[in-house]
């Protein structure tokens, strides 16, 4: 019973943070303060009351519409909140009450914000990457979650190797294949997660992106539509990082057991 209550509490904390992440996703790319002005309806600019700000429930109780102007509210807000709640709960169940849980919850939070910003704006803001790097550095100096040497090597090996590969591909195909924000995200993840987990994230992101691309091409051909090759890569990197956080150790052990 106690475990159920704790897990429910973590999930609720997660959806509350997810509500805040929705603010970050919209305001950071627009250069708007995440604290001012207070939350308001995007259609009628009416300031929202506490009853309007209950994660997920307010969306459902209002009939998915603004209570003041009756404009339809995007389901994306509730989706972000639910995803955050579920990921917070999953990380907590995996790492328990530990510094690792705090460390990876912060990274999960950054990845959620990065993913949806990249989907909407095709950018990955530098300020989020800088925040992640600074937090990782301070946290590791205090709690030694990742060895400092491993973090530093992670920047150059993960970020540097991706940068070199991208340069070679672009030299051959004569066009941009990956944005600078994606390369910097790989570098930040290498710093945050270390060399092995950073490289695993890069590899998994390629697989996830390839599966997505194949599915889109097949669906486009079935529908007789032209395939749009311009897609944000940040979500694939984030998914790769999430897989690494949740089961990277098992994947690496499986790989080395097959190789050795």
C-alpha angles and dihedrals in degrees: 000000000000090000091053091051092048092048091048089050092051091049091051091048087051096053090046089055088045089059089055091047089058087060091049093048092056102035106039096063090045092052092240123144113259090219102041132087101028119247112292141165110279091216106044099016091230111157109247120239125223091263089058093054102059104122114250094341095070089052092052097040092051091055089248090292136104109266091220108041099014092230112155114260118222115249087223091086093059092041092056090048093050093046090051093048093049094046092047089051093046094050091047093049090050101045101023123199099344144112087258089065092055091044095052096038088061091050092047089051092052091047092053092052093044093048097055095040089053091048092051103035107016090234137106108210114232092220091066092050092047091050090052093050094047093046091049093050094049093042093050093047089054103036105015094226090155121019111253091233091053091050094051092047088048092061094053099036098042100032095033097048092049090048092052093046091049091050091052093048092047090049090056100042094035095225140082114276101172134024125238090245091062092052091049089049090055089050092050091049091049088053093045099043105025131241102299096044091041092054091044089053091052092050094047091048089057092052093046092047091048093051091048092048093050091049092049092048092050093047091046092052092047090052092042093238130137115259115242106219094188106094132149111256096197094086091056091050090049092050090049090051092048091052088050092050093049102039109357094119092055092046092051092047090050092049095049092045089057094045100044 
